[in-house]
Amino acid sequence: MQLRGIEEKKIECARKFFKQVNHKIDPQHVKYDVVDSYGRLMEIVGNKTLYFHEEIKADSR
């Protein structure tokens, strides 16, 4: 996909912002980043949700 210069700058700014945020929080709990597609977002969210549910099941035993 071809992005215009303004979109590229927005993405660059978002990456810098999220990098700073990640330095201030515990990466074990939350990680901020930029994804390049909705599909990639769903991969990440789906994996994290699955991991979270597995932790809850393990804790409830």
PDBQT receptor file of N, H, CA, C and O in Angstrom, charges set to zero:
ATOM      1  N   MET A   1       0.845  -1.177   0.000  1.00  0.00    +0.000 N 
ATOM      2  CA  MET A   1       0.000   0.000   0.000  1.00  0.00    +0.000 C 
ATOM      3  C   MET A   1       0.889   1.238   0.000  1.00  0.00    +0.000 C 
ATOM      4  O   MET A   1       1.851   1.322   0.763  1.00  0.00    +0.000 OA
ATOM      5  N   GLN A   2       0.568   2.173  -0.839  1.00  0.00    +0.000 N 
ATOM      6  H   GLN A   2      -0.213   2.105  -1.459  1.00  0.00    +0.000 HD
ATOM      7  CA  GLN A   2       1.332   3.425  -0.947  1.00  0.00    +0.000 C 
ATOM      8  C   GLN A   2       0.694   4.487  -0.060  1.00  0.00    +0.000 C 
ATOM      9  O   GLN A   2      -0.475   4.831  -0.236  1.00  0.00    +0.000 OA
ATOM     10  N   LEU A   3       1.460   4.999   0.888  1.00  0.00    +0.000 N 
ATOM     11  H   LEU A   3       2.410   4.719   1.031  1.00  0.00    +0.000 HD
ATOM     12  CA  LEU A   3       0.958   6.044   1.779  1.00  0.00    +0.000 C 
ATOM     13  C   LEU A   3       1.513   7.395   1.368  1.00  0.00    +0.000 C 
ATOM     14  O   LEU A   3       2.624   7.493   0.847  1.00  0.00    +0.000 OA
ATOM     15  N   ARG A   4       0.729   8.431   1.607  1.00  0.00    +0.000 N 
ATOM     16  H   ARG A   4      -0.174   8.350   2.030  1.00  0.00    +0.000 HD
ATOM     17  CA  ARG A   4       1.211   9.784   1.353  1.00  0.00    +0.000 C 
ATOM     18  C   ARG A   4       2.173  10.175   2.465  1.00  0.00    +0.000 C 
ATOM     19  O   ARG A   4       2.214   9.538   3.517  1.00  0.00    +0.000 OA
ATOM     20  N   GLY A   5       2.942  11.222   2.224  1.00  0.00    +0.000 N 
ATOM     21  H   GLY A   5       2.909  11.740   1.369  1.00  0.00    +0.000 HD
ATOM     22  CA  GLY A   5       3.927  11.690   3.193  1.00  0.00    +0.000 C 
ATOM     23  C   GLY A   5       3.343  11.985   4.556  1.00  0.00    +0.000 C 
ATOM     24  O   GLY A   5       3.970  11.691   5.574  1.00  0.00    +0.000 OA
ATOM     25  N   ILE A   6       2.150  12.563   4.596  1.00  0.00    +0.000 N 
ATOM     26  H   ILE A   6       1.640  12.802   3.769  1.00  0.00    +0.000 HD
ATOM     27  CA  ILE A   6       1.534  12.913   5.878  1.00  0.00    +0.000 C 
ATOM     28  C   ILE A   6       1.209  11.664   6.695  1.00  0.00    +0.000 C 
ATOM     29  O   ILE A   6       1.379  11.661   7.914  1.00  0.00    +0.000 OA
ATOM     30  N   GLU A   7       0.740  10.602   6.030  1.00  0.00    +0.000 N 
ATOM     31  H   GLU A   7       0.601  10.605   5.039  1.00  0.00    +0.000 HD
ATOM     32  CA  GLU A   7       0.454   9.355   6.737  1.00  0.00    +0.000 C 
ATOM     33  C   GLU A   7       1.736   8.732   7.278  1.00  0.00    +0.000 C 
ATOM     34  O   GLU A   7       1.758   8.214   8.394  1.00  0.00    +0.000 OA
ATOM     35  N   GLU A   8       2.803   8.785   6.483  1.00  0.00    +0.000 N 
ATOM     36  H   GLU A   8       2.785   9.205   5.576  1.00  0.00    +0.000 HD
ATOM     37  CA  GLU A   8       4.093   8.257   6.939  1.00  0.00    +0.000 C 
ATOM     38  C   GLU A   8       4.571   9.004   8.184  1.00  0.00    +0.000 C 
ATOM     39  O   GLU A   8       5.080   8.385   9.118  1.00  0.00    +0.000 OA
ATOM     40  N   LYS A   9       4.413  10.320   8.202  1.00  0.00    +0.000 N 
ATOM     41  H   LYS A   9       3.999  10.823   7.443  1.00  0.00    +0.000 HD
ATOM     42  CA  LYS A   9       4.820  11.130   9.358  1.00  0.00    +0.000 C 
ATOM     43  C   LYS A   9       3.978  10.794  10.586  1.00  0.00    +0.000 C 
ATOM     44  O   LYS A   9       4.500  10.730  11.699  1.00  0.00    +0.000 OA
ATOM     45  N   LYS A  10       2.683  10.580  10.388  1.00  0.00    +0.000 N 
ATOM     46  H   LYS A  10       2.258  10.632   9.484  1.00  0.00    +0.000 HD
ATOM     47  CA  LYS A  10       1.809  10.214  11.506  1.00  0.00    +0.000 C 
ATOM     48  C   LYS A  10       2.247   8.886  12.121  1.00  0.00    +0.000 C 
ATOM     49  O   LYS A  10       2.287   8.743  13.343  1.00  0.00    +0.000 OA
ATOM     50  N   ILE A  11       2.571   7.925  11.275  1.00  0.00    +0.000 N 
ATOM     51  H   ILE A  11       2.538   8.041  10.282  1.00  0.00    +0.000 HD
ATOM     52  CA  ILE A  11       3.022   6.620  11.754  1.00  0.00    +0.000 C 
ATOM     53  C   ILE A  11       4.347   6.764  12.492  1.00  0.00    +0.000 C 
ATOM     54  O   ILE A  11       4.539   6.163  13.549  1.00  0.00    +0.000 OA
ATOM     55  N   GLU A  12       5.255   7.551  11.945  1.00  0.00    +0.000 N 
ATOM     56  H   GLU A  12       5.100   8.039  11.086  1.00  0.00    +0.000 HD
ATOM     57  CA  GLU A  12       6.551   7.792  12.588  1.00  0.00    +0.000 C 
ATOM     58  C   GLU A  12       6.355   8.425  13.971  1.00  0.00    +0.000 C 
ATOM     59  O   GLU A  12       7.004   8.019  14.935  1.00  0.00    +0.000 OA
ATOM     60  N   CYS A  13       5.479   9.402  14.067  1.00  0.00    +0.000 N 
ATOM     61  H   CYS A  13       4.952   9.732  13.284  1.00  0.00    +0.000 HD
ATOM     62  CA  CYS A  13       5.191  10.057  15.356  1.00  0.00    +0.000 C 
ATOM     63  C   CYS A  13       4.577   9.065  16.343  1.00  0.00    +0.000 C 
ATOM     64  O   CYS A  13       4.922   9.065  17.525  1.00  0.00    +0.000 OA
ATOM     65  N   ALA A  14       3.673   8.227  15.859  1.00  0.00    +0.000 N 
ATOM     66  H   ALA A  14       3.393   8.226  14.899  1.00  0.00    +0.000 HD
ATOM     67  CA  ALA A  14       3.040   7.232  16.731  1.00  0.00    +0.000 C 
ATOM     68  C   ALA A  14       4.074   6.259  17.274  1.00  0.00    +0.000 C 
ATOM     69  O   ALA A  14       4.046   5.924  18.459  1.00  0.00    +0.000 OA
ATOM     70  N   ARG A  15       4.981   5.804  16.427  1.00  0.00    +0.000 N 
ATOM     71  H   ARG A  15       5.003   6.076  15.465  1.00  0.00    +0.000 HD
ATOM     72  CA  ARG A  15       6.031   4.881  16.890  1.00  0.00    +0.000 C 
ATOM     73  C   ARG A  15       6.894   5.528  17.973  1.00  0.00    +0.000 C 
ATOM     74  O   ARG A  15       7.207   4.886  18.976  1.00  0.00    +0.000 OA
ATOM     75  N   LYS A  16       7.279   6.779  17.784  1.00  0.00    +0.000 N 
ATOM     76  H   LYS A  16       7.025   7.300  16.969  1.00  0.00    +0.000 HD
ATOM     77  CA  LYS A  16       8.084   7.488  18.787  1.00  0.00    +0.000 C 
ATOM     78  C   LYS A  16       7.312   7.647  20.093  1.00  0.00    +0.000 C 
ATOM     79  O   LYS A  16       7.859   7.436  21.175  1.00  0.00    +0.000 OA
ATOM     80  N   PHE A  17       6.036   8.022  19.986  1.00  0.00    +0.000 N 
ATOM     81  H   PHE A  17       5.591   8.194  19.107  1.00  0.00    +0.000 HD
ATOM     82  CA  PHE A  17       5.205   8.197  21.170  1.00  0.00    +0.000 C 
ATOM     83  C   PHE A  17       5.078   6.886  21.943  1.00  0.00    +0.000 C 
ATOM     84  O   PHE A  17       5.277   6.860  23.158  1.00  0.00    +0.000 OA
ATOM     85  N   PHE A  18       4.747   5.797  21.246  1.00  0.00    +0.000 N 
ATOM     86  H   PHE A  18       4.585   5.818  20.259  1.00  0.00    +0.000 HD
ATOM     87  CA  PHE A  18       4.568   4.517  21.915  1.00  0.00    +0.000 C 
ATOM     88  C   PHE A  18       5.875   4.005  22.511  1.00  0.00    +0.000 C 
ATOM     89  O   PHE A  18       5.863   3.342  23.548  1.00  0.00    +0.000 OA
ATOM     90  N   LYS A  19       6.991   4.302  21.873  1.00  0.00    +0.000 N 
ATOM     91  H   LYS A  19       7.001   4.841  21.031  1.00  0.00    +0.000 HD
ATOM     92  CA  LYS A  19       8.287   3.910  22.433  1.00  0.00    +0.000 C 
ATOM     93  C   LYS A  19       8.499   4.588  23.788  1.00  0.00    +0.000 C 
ATOM     94  O   LYS A  19       8.968   3.950  24.731  1.00  0.00    +0.000 OA
ATOM     95  N   GLN A  20       8.162   5.865  23.889  1.00  0.00    +0.000 N 
ATOM     96  H   GLN A  20       7.781   6.382  23.123  1.00  0.00    +0.000 HD
ATOM     97  CA  GLN A  20       8.282   6.585  25.160  1.00  0.00    +0.000 C 
ATOM     98  C   GLN A  20       7.318   6.023  26.204  1.00  0.00    +0.000 C 
ATOM     99  O   GLN A  20       7.692   5.856  27.365  1.00  0.00    +0.000 OA
ATOM    100  N   VAL A  21       6.099   5.735  25.805  1.00  0.00    +0.000 N 
ATOM    101  H   VAL A  21       5.795   5.871  24.862  1.00  0.00    +0.000 HD
ATOM    102  CA  VAL A  21       5.118   5.180  26.737  1.00  0.00    +0.000 C 
ATOM    103  C   VAL A  21       5.596   3.834  27.260  1.00  0.00    +0.000 C 
ATOM    104  O   VAL A  21       5.467   3.554  28.452  1.00  0.00    +0.000 OA
ATOM    105  N   ASN A  22       6.145   3.002  26.390  1.00  0.00    +0.000 N 
ATOM    106  H   ASN A  22       6.250   3.230  25.421  1.00  0.00    +0.000 HD
ATOM    107  CA  ASN A  22       6.614   1.680  26.800  1.00  0.00    +0.000 C 
ATOM    108  C   ASN A  22       7.741   1.752  27.821  1.00  0.00    +0.000 C 
ATOM    109  O   ASN A  22       7.896   0.833  28.626  1.00  0.00    +0.000 OA
ATOM    110  N   HIS A  23       8.529   2.818  27.809  1.00  0.00    +0.000 N 
ATOM    111  H   HIS A  23       8.403   3.564  27.155  1.00  0.00    +0.000 HD
ATOM    112  CA  HIS A  23       9.600   2.966  28.794  1.00  0.00    +0.000 C 
ATOM    113  C   HIS A  23       9.056   3.302  30.177  1.00  0.00    +0.000 C 
ATOM    114  O   HIS A  23       9.745   3.109  31.178  1.00  0.00    +0.000 OA
ATOM    115  N   LYS A  24       7.819   3.805  30.240  1.00  0.00    +0.000 N 
ATOM    116  H   LYS A  24       7.259   3.961  29.426  1.00  0.00    +0.000 HD
ATOM    117  CA  LYS A  24       7.239   4.250  31.506  1.00  0.00    +0.000 C 
ATOM    118  C   LYS A  24       6.339   3.208  32.164  1.00  0.00    +0.000 C 
ATOM    119  O   LYS A  24       5.943   3.381  33.317  1.00  0.00    +0.000 OA
ATOM    120  N   ILE A  25       6.013   2.141  31.461  1.00  0.00    +0.000 N 
ATOM    121  H   ILE A  25       6.335   2.000  30.525  1.00  0.00    +0.000 HD
ATOM    122  CA  ILE A  25       5.114   1.134  32.021  1.00  0.00    +0.000 C 
ATOM    123  C   ILE A  25       5.801  -0.214  32.061  1.00  0.00    +0.000 C 
ATOM    124  O   ILE A  25       6.863  -0.401  31.467  1.00  0.00    +0.000 OA
ATOM    125  N   ASP A  26       5.195  -1.146  32.760  1.00  0.00    +0.000 N 
ATOM    126  H   ASP A  26       4.333  -0.995  33.242  1.00  0.00    +0.000 HD
ATOM    127  CA  ASP A  26       5.723  -2.502  32.867  1.00  0.00    +0.000 C 
ATOM    128  C   ASP A  26       5.365  -3.286  31.604  1.00  0.00    +0.000 C 
ATOM    129  O   ASP A  26       4.188  -3.569  31.379  1.00  0.00    +0.000 OA
ATOM    130  N   PRO A  27       6.343  -3.643  30.780  1.00  0.00    +0.000 N 
ATOM    131  CA  PRO A  27       6.043  -4.340  29.521  1.00  0.00    +0.000 C 
ATOM    132  C   PRO A  27       5.460  -5.738  29.720  1.00  0.00    +0.000 C 
ATOM    133  O   PRO A  27       4.957  -6.338  28.770  1.00  0.00    +0.000 OA
ATOM    134  N   GLN A  28       5.522  -6.260  30.944  1.00  0.00    +0.000 N 
ATOM    135  H   GLN A  28       5.930  -5.772  31.715  1.00  0.00    +0.000 HD
ATOM    136  CA  GLN A  28       4.905  -7.561  31.213  1.00  0.00    +0.000 C 
ATOM    137  C   GLN A  28       3.381  -7.473  31.115  1.00  0.00    +0.000 C 
ATOM    138  O   GLN A  28       2.717  -8.464  30.810  1.00  0.00    +0.000 OA
ATOM    139  N   HIS A  29       2.828  -6.280  31.375  1.00  0.00    +0.000 N 
ATOM    140  H   HIS A  29       3.367  -5.475  31.623  1.00  0.00    +0.000 HD
ATOM    141  CA  HIS A  29       1.377  -6.128  31.420  1.00  0.00    +0.000 C 
ATOM    142  C   HIS A  29       0.794  -5.472  30.172  1.00  0.00    +0.000 C 
ATOM    143  O   HIS A  29      -0.264  -5.880  29.692  1.00  0.00    +0.000 OA
ATOM    144  N   VAL A  30       1.473  -4.465  29.651  1.00  0.00    +0.000 N 
ATOM    145  H   VAL A  30       2.332  -4.133  30.041  1.00  0.00    +0.000 HD
ATOM    146  CA  VAL A  30       0.952  -3.723  28.502  1.00  0.00    +0.000 C 
ATOM    147  C   VAL A  30       2.104  -3.344  27.589  1.00  0.00    +0.000 C 
ATOM    148  O   VAL A  30       3.172  -2.945  28.054  1.00  0.00    +0.000 OA
ATOM    149  N   LYS A  31       1.881  -3.473  26.271  1.00  0.00    +0.000 N 
ATOM    150  H   LYS A  31       1.014  -3.797  25.893  1.00  0.00    +0.000 HD
ATOM    151  CA  LYS A  31       2.877  -3.014  25.299  1.00  0.00    +0.000 C 
ATOM    152  C   LYS A  31       2.136  -2.242  24.218  1.00  0.00    +0.000 C 
ATOM    153  O   LYS A  31       1.208  -2.754  23.592  1.00  0.00    +0.000 OA
ATOM    154  N   TYR A  32       2.557  -1.016  24.013  1.00  0.00    +0.000 N 
ATOM    155  H   TYR A  32       3.311  -0.600  24.521  1.00  0.00    +0.000 HD
ATOM    156  CA  TYR A  32       1.969  -0.174  22.974  1.00  0.00    +0.000 C 
ATOM    157  C   TYR A  32       2.838  -0.244  21.733  1.00  0.00    +0.000 C 
ATOM    158  O   TYR A  32       4.066  -0.248  21.825  1.00  0.00    +0.000 OA
ATOM    159  N   ASP A  33       2.193  -0.301  20.557  1.00  0.00    +0.000 N 
ATOM    160  H   ASP A  33       1.196  -0.299  20.482  1.00  0.00    +0.000 HD
ATOM    161  CA  ASP A  33       2.931  -0.361  19.302  1.00  0.00    +0.000 C 
ATOM    162  C   ASP A  33       1.995   0.044  18.167  1.00  0.00    +0.000 C 
ATOM    163  O   ASP A  33       0.825   0.355  18.390  1.00  0.00    +0.000 OA
ATOM    164  N   VAL A  34       2.520   0.035  16.969  1.00  0.00    +0.000 N 
ATOM    165  H   VAL A  34       3.470  -0.218  16.788  1.00  0.00    +0.000 HD
ATOM    166  CA  VAL A  34       1.767   0.358  15.765  1.00  0.00    +0.000 C 
ATOM    167  C   VAL A  34       1.683  -0.909  14.927  1.00  0.00    +0.000 C 
ATOM    168  O   VAL A  34       2.681  -1.609  14.757  1.00  0.00    +0.000 OA
ATOM    169  N   VAL A  35       0.498  -1.207  14.401  1.00  0.00    +0.000 N 
ATOM    170  H   VAL A  35      -0.313  -0.638  14.539  1.00  0.00    +0.000 HD
ATOM    171  CA  VAL A  35       0.340  -2.355  13.508  1.00  0.00    +0.000 C 
ATOM    172  C   VAL A  35       0.062  -1.850  12.102  1.00  0.00    +0.000 C 
ATOM    173  O   VAL A  35      -0.391  -0.721  11.914  1.00  0.00    +0.000 OA
ATOM    174  N   ASP A  36       0.336  -2.694  11.122  1.00  0.00    +0.000 N 
ATOM    175  H   ASP A  36       0.703  -3.611  11.275  1.00  0.00    +0.000 HD
ATOM    176  CA  ASP A  36       0.170  -2.257   9.734  1.00  0.00    +0.000 C 
ATOM    177  C   ASP A  36      -1.127  -2.734   9.092  1.00  0.00    +0.000 C 
ATOM    178  O   ASP A  36      -1.408  -2.409   7.939  1.00  0.00    +0.000 OA
ATOM    179  N   SER A  37      -1.925  -3.509   9.843  1.00  0.00    +0.000 N 
ATOM    180  H   SER A  37      -1.697  -3.773  10.780  1.00  0.00    +0.000 HD
ATOM    181  CA  SER A  37      -3.195  -3.965   9.280  1.00  0.00    +0.000 C 
ATOM    182  C   SER A  37      -4.137  -4.412  10.398  1.00  0.00    +0.000 C 
ATOM    183  O   SER A  37      -3.715  -4.701  11.518  1.00  0.00    +0.000 OA
ATOM    184  N   TYR A  38      -5.402  -4.459  10.061  1.00  0.00    +0.000 N 
ATOM    185  H   TYR A  38      -5.745  -4.225   9.151  1.00  0.00    +0.000 HD
ATOM    186  CA  TYR A  38      -6.404  -4.939  11.009  1.00  0.00    +0.000 C 
ATOM    187  C   TYR A  38      -6.149  -6.414  11.328  1.00  0.00    +0.000 C 
ATOM    188  O   TYR A  38      -6.313  -6.843  12.470  1.00  0.00    +0.000 OA
ATOM    189  N   GLY A  39      -5.752  -7.177  10.327  1.00  0.00    +0.000 N 
ATOM    190  H   GLY A  39      -5.619  -6.828   9.400  1.00  0.00    +0.000 HD
ATOM    191  CA  GLY A  39      -5.463  -8.592  10.535  1.00  0.00    +0.000 C 
ATOM    192  C   GLY A  39      -4.359  -8.806  11.556  1.00  0.00    +0.000 C 
ATOM    193  O   GLY A  39      -4.458  -9.686  12.411  1.00  0.00    +0.000 OA
ATOM    194  N   ARG A  40      -3.310  -8.005  11.467  1.00  0.00    +0.000 N 
ATOM    195  H   ARG A  40      -3.230  -7.290  10.772  1.00  0.00    +0.000 HD
ATOM    196  CA  ARG A  40      -2.197  -8.110  12.422  1.00  0.00    +0.000 C 
ATOM    197  C   ARG A  40      -2.667  -7.742  13.827  1.00  0.00    +0.000 C 
ATOM    198  O   ARG A  40      -2.271  -8.380  14.803  1.00  0.00    +0.000 OA
ATOM    199  N   LEU A  41      -3.504  -6.726  13.931  1.00  0.00    +0.000 N 
ATOM    200  H   LEU A  41      -3.826  -6.208  13.139  1.00  0.00    +0.000 HD
ATOM    201  CA  LEU A  41      -4.061  -6.343  15.229  1.00  0.00    +0.000 C 
ATOM    202  C   LEU A  41      -4.835  -7.507  15.838  1.00  0.00    +0.000 C 
ATOM    203  O   LEU A  41      -4.682  -7.802  17.024  1.00  0.00    +0.000 OA
ATOM    204  N   MET A  42      -5.656  -8.163  15.041  1.00  0.00    +0.000 N 
ATOM    205  H   MET A  42      -5.780  -7.924  14.078  1.00  0.00    +0.000 HD
ATOM    206  CA  MET A  42      -6.446  -9.284  15.549  1.00  0.00    +0.000 C 
ATOM    207  C   MET A  42      -5.555 -10.454  15.961  1.00  0.00    +0.000 C 
ATOM    208  O   MET A  42      -5.869 -11.158  16.920  1.00  0.00    +0.000 OA
ATOM    209  N   GLU A  43      -4.443 -10.672  15.245  1.00  0.00    +0.000 N 
ATOM    210  H   GLU A  43      -4.187 -10.099  14.466  1.00  0.00    +0.000 HD
ATOM    211  CA  GLU A  43      -3.487 -11.709  15.650  1.00  0.00    +0.000 C 
ATOM    212  C   GLU A  43      -2.953 -11.416  17.044  1.00  0.00    +0.000 C 
ATOM    213  O   GLU A  43      -2.927 -12.297  17.903  1.00  0.00    +0.000 OA
ATOM    214  N   ILE A  44      -2.531 -10.187  17.263  1.00  0.00    +0.000 N 
ATOM    215  H   ILE A  44      -2.553  -9.472  16.565  1.00  0.00    +0.000 HD
ATOM    216  CA  ILE A  44      -1.945  -9.797  18.549  1.00  0.00    +0.000 C 
ATOM    217  C   ILE A  44      -2.989  -9.859  19.652  1.00  0.00    +0.000 C 
ATOM    218  O   ILE A  44      -2.745 -10.440  20.709  1.00  0.00    +0.000 OA
ATOM    219  N   VAL A  45      -4.146  -9.266  19.414  1.00  0.00    +0.000 N 
ATOM    220  H   VAL A  45      -4.345  -8.794  18.555  1.00  0.00    +0.000 HD
ATOM    221  CA  VAL A  45      -5.198  -9.237  20.429  1.00  0.00    +0.000 C 
ATOM    222  C   VAL A  45      -5.681 -10.653  20.723  1.00  0.00    +0.000 C 
ATOM    223  O   VAL A  45      -5.905 -11.005  21.881  1.00  0.00    +0.000 OA
ATOM    224  N   GLY A  46      -5.840 -11.454  19.695  1.00  0.00    +0.000 N 
ATOM    225  H   GLY A  46      -5.658 -11.168  18.755  1.00  0.00    +0.000 HD
ATOM    226  CA  GLY A  46      -6.282 -12.834  19.888  1.00  0.00    +0.000 C 
ATOM    227  C   GLY A  46      -5.299 -13.631  20.711  1.00  0.00    +0.000 C 
ATOM    228  O   GLY A  46      -5.711 -14.378  21.598  1.00  0.00    +0.000 OA
ATOM    229  N   ASN A  47      -4.016 -13.496  20.448  1.00  0.00    +0.000 N 
ATOM    230  H   ASN A  47      -3.681 -12.889  19.727  1.00  0.00    +0.000 HD
ATOM    231  CA  ASN A  47      -2.994 -14.214  21.203  1.00  0.00    +0.000 C 
ATOM    232  C   ASN A  47      -2.954 -13.755  22.647  1.00  0.00    +0.000 C 
ATOM    233  O   ASN A  47      -2.854 -14.582  23.554  1.00  0.00    +0.000 OA
ATOM    234  N   LYS A  48      -3.031 -12.453  22.880  1.00  0.00    +0.000 N 
ATOM    235  H   LYS A  48      -3.113 -11.781  22.144  1.00  0.00    +0.000 HD
ATOM    236  CA  LYS A  48      -2.976 -11.922  24.240  1.00  0.00    +0.000 C 
ATOM    237  C   LYS A  48      -4.216 -12.328  25.018  1.00  0.00    +0.000 C 
ATOM    238  O   LYS A  48      -4.133 -12.645  26.205  1.00  0.00    +0.000 OA
ATOM    239  N   THR A  49      -5.368 -12.320  24.352  1.00  0.00    +0.000 N 
ATOM    240  H   THR A  49      -5.436 -12.063  23.388  1.00  0.00    +0.000 HD
ATOM    241  CA  THR A  49      -6.603 -12.709  25.021  1.00  0.00    +0.000 C 
ATOM    242  C   THR A  49      -6.537 -14.174  25.412  1.00  0.00    +0.000 C 
ATOM    243  O   THR A  49      -6.928 -14.538  26.521  1.00  0.00    +0.000 OA
ATOM    244  N   LEU A  50      -6.050 -15.015  24.520  1.00  0.00    +0.000 N 
ATOM    245  H   LEU A  50      -5.732 -14.720  23.619  1.00  0.00    +0.000 HD
ATOM    246  CA  LEU A  50      -5.907 -16.436  24.804  1.00  0.00    +0.000 C 
ATOM    247  C   LEU A  50      -4.975 -16.634  25.983  1.00  0.00    +0.000 C 
ATOM    248  O   LEU A  50      -5.288 -17.402  26.892  1.00  0.00    +0.000 OA
ATOM    249  N   TYR A  51      -3.838 -15.959  25.988  1.00  0.00    +0.000 N 
ATOM    250  H   TYR A  51      -3.584 -15.334  25.250  1.00  0.00    +0.000 HD
ATOM    251  CA  TYR A  51      -2.871 -16.067  27.071  1.00  0.00    +0.000 C 
ATOM    252  C   TYR A  51      -3.500 -15.629  28.381  1.00  0.00    +0.000 C 
ATOM    253  O   TYR A  51      -3.310 -16.280  29.408  1.00  0.00    +0.000 OA
ATOM    254  N   PHE A  52      -4.250 -14.528  28.358  1.00  0.00    +0.000 N 
ATOM    255  H   PHE A  52      -4.404 -13.998  27.524  1.00  0.00    +0.000 HD
ATOM    256  CA  PHE A  52      -4.900 -14.001  29.550  1.00  0.00    +0.000 C 
ATOM    257  C   PHE A  52      -5.893 -15.020  30.103  1.00  0.00    +0.000 C 
ATOM    258  O   PHE A  52      -5.926 -15.248  31.312  1.00  0.00    +0.000 OA
ATOM    259  N   HIS A  53      -6.702 -15.635  29.241  1.00  0.00    +0.000 N 
ATOM    260  H   HIS A  53      -6.675 -15.450  28.259  1.00  0.00    +0.000 HD
ATOM    261  CA  HIS A  53      -7.679 -16.620  29.693  1.00  0.00    +0.000 C 
ATOM    262  C   HIS A  53      -6.985 -17.860  30.255  1.00  0.00    +0.000 C 
ATOM    263  O   HIS A  53      -7.477 -18.446  31.218  1.00  0.00    +0.000 OA
ATOM    264  N   GLU A  54      -5.865 -18.270  29.684  1.00  0.00    +0.000 N 
ATOM    265  H   GLU A  54      -5.465 -17.793  28.902  1.00  0.00    +0.000 HD
ATOM    266  CA  GLU A  54      -5.124 -19.417  30.198  1.00  0.00    +0.000 C 
ATOM    267  C   GLU A  54      -4.581 -19.117  31.588  1.00  0.00    +0.000 C 
ATOM    268  O   GLU A  54      -4.579 -19.997  32.449  1.00  0.00    +0.000 OA
ATOM    269  N   GLU A  55      -4.116 -17.879  31.826  1.00  0.00    +0.000 N 
ATOM    270  H   GLU A  55      -4.117 -17.165  31.126  1.00  0.00    +0.000 HD
ATOM    271  CA  GLU A  55      -3.631 -17.500  33.150  1.00  0.00    +0.000 C 
ATOM    272  C   GLU A  55      -4.754 -17.562  34.170  1.00  0.00    +0.000 C 
ATOM    273  O   GLU A  55      -4.548 -18.037  35.287  1.00  0.00    +0.000 OA
ATOM    274  N   ILE A  56      -5.934 -17.092  33.805  1.00  0.00    +0.000 N 
ATOM    275  H   ILE A  56      -6.102 -16.707  32.898  1.00  0.00    +0.000 HD
ATOM    276  CA  ILE A  56      -7.072 -17.108  34.727  1.00  0.00    +0.000 C 
ATOM    277  C   ILE A  56      -7.436 -18.549  35.073  1.00  0.00    +0.000 C 
ATOM    278  O   ILE A  56      -7.671 -18.861  36.240  1.00  0.00    +0.000 OA
ATOM    279  N   LYS A  57      -7.484 -19.420  34.085  1.00  0.00    +0.000 N 
ATOM    280  H   LYS A  57      -7.293 -19.167  33.137  1.00  0.00    +0.000 HD
ATOM    281  CA  LYS A  57      -7.812 -20.823  34.341  1.00  0.00    +0.000 C 
ATOM    282  C   LYS A  57      -6.785 -21.452  35.270  1.00  0.00    +0.000 C 
ATOM    283  O   LYS A  57      -7.152 -22.193  36.183  1.00  0.00    +0.000 OA
ATOM    284  N   ALA A  58      -5.509 -21.173  35.056  1.00  0.00    +0.000 N 
ATOM    285  H   ALA A  58      -5.210 -20.572  34.315  1.00  0.00    +0.000 HD
ATOM    286  CA  ALA A  58      -4.450 -21.733  35.893  1.00  0.00    +0.000 C 
ATOM    287  C   ALA A  58      -4.557 -21.208  37.322  1.00  0.00    +0.000 C 
ATOM    288  O   ALA A  58      -4.328 -21.960  38.269  1.00  0.00    +0.000 OA
ATOM    289  N   ASP A  59      -4.897 -19.947  37.494  1.00  0.00    +0.000 N 
ATOM    290  H   ASP A  59      -5.083 -19.336  36.724  1.00  0.00    +0.000 HD
ATOM    291  CA  ASP A  59      -5.011 -19.353  38.825  1.00  0.00    +0.000 C 
ATOM    292  C   ASP A  59      -6.217 -19.876  39.591  1.00  0.00    +0.000 C 
ATOM    293  O   ASP A  59      -6.197 -19.902  40.822  1.00  0.00    +0.000 OA
ATOM    294  N   SER A  60      -7.255 -20.291  38.896  1.00  0.00    +0.000 N 
ATOM    295  H   SER A  60      -7.271 -20.270  37.897  1.00  0.00    +0.000 HD
ATOM    296  CA  SER A  60      -8.481 -20.714  39.571  1.00  0.00    +0.000 C 
ATOM    297  C   SER A  60      -8.446 -22.171  40.010  1.00  0.00    +0.000 C 
ATOM    298  O   SER A  60      -9.383 -22.636  40.659  1.00  0.00    +0.000 OA
ATOM    299  N   ARG A  61      -7.407 -22.887  39.677  1.00  0.00    +0.000 N 
ATOM    300  H   ARG A  61      -6.646 -22.509  39.150  1.00  0.00    +0.000 HD
ATOM    301  CA  ARG A  61      -7.313 -24.316  40.050  1.00  0.00    +0.000 C 
ATOM    302  C   ARG A  61      -6.951 -24.492  41.481  1.00  0.00    +0.000 C 
ATOM    303  O   ARG A  61      -6.833 -25.623  41.953  1.00  0.00    +0.000 OA
TER     304      ARG A  61
